């Protein structure tokens, strides 16, 4: 194993000296985290020919989407699809004259959504279907973040969370009733429930509206609150059919912690035993398994100390300790399907690479009914 103990991560944090390390994990905590831990087999997904690739989403068939550079330069960087069982990434293309696109999610029909830049650098919400790229809000700055098996797409346009359904775009509003309040749609469940972030009527110490994670139930936005204090910022990134929601929240001092919201309550799931300052939960499957990361630098898991994380049955696991993968440093887990397959990205031989983790033989993975 590359990292068998969280103690090494704690020592690394001390070397970085960005924040004061928490007390070392007890022997009981370490044993609790490793007893009966799942195990995985890693597949290097490769690139579109460049020196970096990022896997961002996976459906229950095992189709994977993301974005990859084509050369050693930052551009072109284009969306890709890796179909189940294929050893190659397929370039999904972008808008005419553009050099950038990325696909965030893919449904069971192979329909993928994301964003593509115009030649001038403006973002457009796009849908890839049957080999064709379609703008969902032509000529308008927008992004499409998720799609379910009904073909419903959620994203953001004009500063509002929006839902595209059967060709119609509907603005979902915000938690605040102020027409000027903004929001962003990040994920949608199979039952049409939407999560993201939206401005509230709560004011920060600077007099600006505080944004909170929300759950849209088809009629209204539910304010999910925030960790530690209602004036803190929070955002939701994932939701499952049971309306269990995951994301991140400020807890004070500019520090962000991963959370899970279920049964009307938000819970801090930051794995303090890993000794790294920030955490984020990116996705949750039907069984309640959660994936995300911990990082020294907020929002940048490819820098400093960081690790891809799986939360299962109330225990956080550093994924590096659950896989035999020489030369790999798993930094970010972005998506998990109901079979327990996980996608994300990490560092290998100094390059950012996309990976797929599949539950090893005998390790729990497939949800009931699949």
C-alpha positions in Angstrom: 0.0 0.0 0.0 1.2 3.5 -0.8 0.0 4.9 2.5 -1.0 2.4 5.2 -1.2 4.9 8.0 -2.8 8.4 8.5 0.3 9.2 10.6 2.3 9.8 7.5 -0.3 12.4 6.4 -0.1 14.1 9.8 3.6 14.4 9.5 3.3 15.9 6.0 0.9 18.5 7.3 3.4 19.5 10.0 6.0 19.9 7.2 3.6 22.1 5.3 2.9 24.2 8.4 -0.1 25.8 7.0 -2.3 25.0 10.0 -1.7 23.4 13.4 -2.1 19.7 13.1 -4.9 18.1 15.2 -4.0 15.6 17.9 -2.7 12.3 16.5 -5.4 9.7 15.8 -5.6 7.0 18.6 -4.7 3.4 18.0 -8.4 2.6 18.3 -9.3 5.1 15.6 -6.7 3.7 13.3 -7.9 0.2 13.8 -11.5 1.2 13.3 -10.7 2.8 10.0 -8.8 -0.3 8.6 -10.8 -3.2 10.0 -13.0 -4.6 7.3 -12.0 -1.8 4.9 -13.0 -2.2 1.3 -10.4 -2.8 -1.4 -10.2 -1.7 -5.0 -8.4 -2.3 -8.3 -7.2 0.7 -10.2 -7.4 1.4 -14.0 -5.4 4.2 -15.5 -7.8 5.8 -18.0 -5.0 7.5 -20.0 -5.5 10.8 -21.8 -6.5 12.2 -25.2 -2.7 12.4 -26.0 -1.8 15.2 -23.5 -0.2 15.3 -20.1 -3.3 15.6 -17.9 -6.8 14.1 -17.6 -9.6 14.4 -15.1 -12.4 11.8 -14.7 -15.5 13.6 -13.4 -18.5 11.3 -13.6 -19.6 7.7 -14.0 -23.0 6.1 -14.6 -24.3 2.7 -13.4 -23.2 1.0 -16.6 -19.6 2.1 -16.0 -19.4 4.8 -18.7 -17.1 7.6 -17.6 -16.8 11.3 -18.6 -14.3 14.0 -17.9 -11.8 16.2 -19.7 -8.3 15.8 -21.0 -5.5 17.8 -22.5 -4.5 16.9 -26.1 -0.9 18.0 -25.8 1.6 19.2 -23.1 -0.1 22.6 -23.2 -3.1 23.7 -21.2 -5.1 24.0 -24.4 -6.7 22.3 -26.2 -8.5 20.5 -23.4 -11.6 18.6 -24.4 -14.4 16.5 -22.9 -14.1 12.8 -23.2 -16.3 9.7 -22.9 -14.9 6.3 -21.9 -17.5 3.6 -22.6 -17.7 0.6 -20.3 -15.1 -2.0 -21.2 -13.3 0.4 -23.6 -9.6 1.0 -23.2 -9.8 4.3 -25.1 -11.1 7.8 -24.4 -13.4 9.3 -27.1 -13.0 13.0 -27.8 -16.5 14.6 -27.5 -15.4 17.8 -29.2 -16.4 21.4 -28.4 -17.9 24.4 -30.1 -16.6 25.6 -33.5 -13.4 27.6 -33.0 -13.1 26.6 -29.3 -10.3 24.8 -27.5 -12.0 23.9 -24.3 -14.8 21.6 -23.1 -15.5 19.3 -20.2 -18.2 16.7 -19.4 -19.4 16.5 -15.8 -22.0 13.7 -15.8 -23.4 11.0 -18.0 -26.7 9.1 -17.8 -27.6 5.5 -18.6 -28.4 6.4 -22.2 -24.9 7.8 -22.7 -26.1 11.4 -22.8 -23.4 13.6 -21.3 -23.6 17.2 -20.0 -21.1 19.9 -19.3 -19.7 23.1 -20.6 -17.9 24.3 -23.7 -16.2 27.7 -24.2 -16.8 29.9 -27.1 -13.7 31.2 -29.0 -14.0 34.3 -26.9 -13.9 32.3 -23.6 -17.6 32.4 -22.7 -19.1 29.3 -21.1 -22.0 27.5 -22.8 -24.2 24.7 -21.3 -23.9 21.7 -23.6 -25.4 18.2 -24.1 -23.6 15.5 -26.0 -26.1 13.0 -27.5 -25.7 10.5 -30.3 -22.4 11.9 -31.3 -23.7 15.5 -31.6 -23.1 18.6 -29.4 -26.2 20.7 -28.5 -26.2 24.1 -26.8 -28.9 24.1 -24.2 -29.2 27.9 -23.9 -27.8 29.2 -27.2 -25.9 32.5 -26.9 -26.3 32.7 -23.1 -23.6 32.2 -20.5 -24.5 28.9 -18.8 -23.2 25.5 -17.6 -24.9 22.1 -17.4 -23.7 20.2 -14.3 -25.8 16.9 -14.1 -28.3 14.8 -16.0 -30.5 12.0 -14.8 -32.0 9.0 -16.6 -35.2 10.9 -17.5 -33.0 13.3 -19.5 -33.6 16.2 -17.0 -30.6 18.5 -16.9 -29.6 20.8 -14.0 -27.2 23.7 -14.2 -26.9 27.5 -14.1 -27.8 30.3 -16.4 -28.2 34.0 -15.8 -27.2 33.7 -12.2 -30.0 31.2 -11.4 -30.2 27.5 -10.9 -32.1 26.1 -13.9 -33.7 22.8 -14.9 -34.0 21.7 -18.5 -36.8 19.3 -19.0 -38.2 18.2 -22.4 -36.7 21.2 -24.1 -38.0 23.8 -21.6 -35.6 25.7 -19.3 -37.1 26.6 -15.9 -35.4 29.0 -13.4 -35.6 27.6 -9.8 -35.1 30.9 -8.0 -33.3 31.1 -4.7 -33.8 30.6 -1.0 -34.4 34.3 -0.6 -37.5 35.6 -2.3 -35.6 38.7 -3.6 -35.7 38.5 -7.4 -32.0 39.6 -7.4 -30.9 36.7 -5.3 -28.6 34.2 -7.2 -28.4 30.4 -7.1 -26.5 27.5 -8.8 -27.7 24.0 -9.6 -25.1 21.3 -9.2 -26.8 17.9 -9.2 -30.1 16.1 -9.8 -31.4 12.8 -8.5 -33.5 10.2 -10.4 -36.6 11.6 -8.8 -35.9 15.1 -10.0 -34.7 16.5 -6.7 -32.1 19.2 -7.3 -29.2 20.5 -5.1 -26.8 23.3 -5.3 -26.3 26.7 -3.5 -28.5 29.8 -3.3 -28.5 33.1 -1.6 -30.5 33.5 1.6 -31.9 36.5 3.5 -29.1 36.0 6.1 -26.4 38.7 6.0 -22.7 38.3 6.5 -20.6 40.6 8.7 -19.9 42.5 5.5 -23.6 43.0 4.7 -23.8 40.6 1.8 -26.2 37.7 1.4 -25.0 34.4 2.7 -25.3 31.4 0.3 -26.4 28.0 1.7 -26.8 24.5 0.2 -30.3 23.9 -1.0 -32.6 20.9 -1.9 -35.3 21.7 -4.4 -38.2 19.2 -3.9 -40.0 20.1 -7.1 -42.0 23.0 -5.6 -39.6 25.0 -3.4 -36.1 25.4 -2.2 -35.2 23.9 1.2 -32.4 25.7 3.0 -30.1 23.0 4.3 -28.2 25.4 6.6 -24.5 25.4 7.3 -22.0 23.9 9.8 -21.2 25.7 13.0 -23.0 29.0 12.3 -25.9 30.0 10.0 -23.8 32.9 8.7 -21.3 30.4 7.2 -21.3 29.5 3.5 -22.3 26.0 2.3 -22.8 24.3 -1.0 -24.2 20.9 -2.1 -22.6 18.9 -4.8 -24.4 15.5 -4.8 -27.8 13.9 -4.0 -29.2 10.4 -4.1 -32.8 9.1 -4.6 -33.3 9.1 -0.8 -32.6 12.9 -0.8 -29.4 12.4 1.1 -27.2 15.4 0.2 -23.4 16.0 0.3 -21.2 19.0 -0.1 -19.0 21.3 1.9 -19.4 24.1 4.4 -17.3 26.7 6.1 -16.8 25.9 9.8 -14.8 29.1 10.7 -11.5 30.6 10.0 -11.7 30.0 6.3 -11.8 26.2 6.8 -14.1 24.0 4.8 -15.5 20.6 5.9 -17.4 18.0 4.1 -21.0 17.4 5.2 -23.8 15.0 4.7 -27.4 16.1 5.1 -30.0 13.5 5.8 -33.3 13.4 7.8 -33.4 17.1 8.1 -29.9 17.5 9.7 -26.5 18.5 8.4 -23.6 16.6 9.9 -19.9 17.4 9.7 -18.0 14.4 8.3 -14.5 15.9 8.1 -11.9 13.2 8.7 -9.8 15.0 11.3 -7.7 11.8 11.7 -6.2 12.4 8.3 -4.6 15.6 9.6 -5.4 17.8 6.6 -7.3 21.1 6.8 -10.1 21.1 4.2 -12.5 18.4 3.0 -15.2 18.2 0.3 -17.8 15.6 -0.4 -18.6 15.4 -4.2 -21.0 12.5 -4.7 -23.2 10.0 -3.0 -24.7 6.8 -4.3 -27.9 4.9 -3.5 -26.3 3.0 -0.7 -25.1 6.2 1.0 -21.4 5.7 0.1 -19.8 9.2 -0.3 -16.7 10.2 -2.2 -14.6 13.4 -2.1 -11.2 14.7 -1.0 -9.1 16.3 1.8 -6.7 19.0 0.8 -4.3 21.5 2.3 -5.3 24.2 -0.2 -9.1 24.8 -0.6 -10.3 23.7 -3.9 -6.9 22.5 -5.2 -6.4 18.8 -4.4 -3.5 18.6 -6.9 -1.3 20.9 -4.7 0.1 20.3 -1.2 -1.1 17.4 0.9 -4.3 15.8 -0.4 -6.1 12.5 -0.7 -9.1 11.0 -2.4 -11.6 9.8 0.3 -14.4 7.3 0.6 -16.9 7.5 3.4 -18.7 4.2 4.1 -20.7 3.2 7.1 -19.6 6.3 9.0 -15.9 5.7 8.4 -13.6 7.8 6.2 -11.0 5.9 4.2 -8.0 7.4 2.4 -8.4 5.6 -1.0 -4.6 5.4 -1.3 -4.6 2.9 1.5 -7.3 0.7 -0.2 -5.5 0.0 -3.5 -2.3 -1.5 -4.8 -1.2 1.1 -7.4 2.6 1.7 -7.6 3.5 5.3 -8.5 0.0 6.7 -7.9 -1.1 9.4 -5.5 -4.9 9.5 -5.6 -6.0 13.1 -5.0 -9.7 13.6 -5.8 -12.7 11.2 -5.9 -15.3 12.9 -8.1 -18.0 10.3 -8.7 -19.4 7.0 -7.4 -22.1 4.8 -9.0 -24.4 2.3 -7.4 -22.0 -0.5 -8.1 -19.4 1.1 -6.0 -17.1 2.1 -8.9 -15.3 5.4 -8.2 -13.7 7.8 -10.6 -11.4 10.8 -10.1 -7.9 11.9 -10.6 -4.5 11.8 -9.1 -0.8 12.2 -9.7 1.3 9.6 -11.5 4.9 10.1 -12.6 4.4 13.9 -12.1 1.3 14.1 -14.3 -2.4 14.5 -13.5 -4.2 11.3 -14.6 -7.8 10.0 -14.5 -8.5 6.8 -12.7 -11.3 4.2 -12.3 -11.5 2.2 -9.0 -13.5 -1.0 -9.1 -14.3 -3.0 -6.0 -12.0 -6.0 -5.7 -13.3 -9.5 -5.6 -15.0 -10.0 -2.2 -15.3 -6.3 -1.5 -18.7 -4.8 -1.2 -19.6 -2.8 -4.2 -22.9 -3.5 -6.0 -26.0 -2.0 -4.5 -29.1 -4.3 -4.0 -31.0 -4.9 -7.3 -28.1 -4.1 -9.7 
